[in-house]
Amino acid sequence: MKQKFTAINSIAKRHGIDIKTASLQFAEAPSMVSAIIPGARTAQQVKENIASMKVQIPADFWSELKAKNLIAQEAPTG
C-alpha cells in the first residue's frame, strides 16, 4: 500500500493535484455515491474539503493512474 500511495502521490504532484483532492473526488465519482463524509476536526479542514471538491482534475491524471494499474481500468473518475 505504501508503494501504491507513493506512486499515486508522485503522479498527483506532476499533475499539480493534491492527493487528498484526488482521493475525495475518486470516492465521489461512482454514480451510486450520493454523498461522502470526509473527516474534519476543524473549520479550516471543512473549508479545504469543500475547495478540494471544486478542483478540476485533468483527465490525463486519471488516465495515467489507469495506465499504471494504480486504479482499476473500469473505475469511474468523474
C-alpha positions, 0 to 999 in steps of 0.5 A, a space after each residue: 500500500 505504501 508503494 501504491 500511495 507513493 506512486 499515486 502521490 508522485 503522479 498527483 504532484 506532476 499533475 499539480 493535484 493534491 492527493 487528498 483532492 484526488 482521493 475525495 473526488 475518486 470516492 465521489 465519482 461512482 454514480 451510486 455515491 450520493 454523498 461522502 463524509 470526509 473527516 474534519 476536526 476543524 473549520 479550516 479542514 471543512 473549508 479545504 474539503 469543500 475547495 478540494 471538491 471544486 478542483 478540476 482534475 485533468 483527465 490525463 491524471 486519471 488516465 495515467 493512474 489507469 495506465 499504471 494499474 494504480 486504479 482499476 481500468 473500469 473505475 469511474 473518475 468523474 
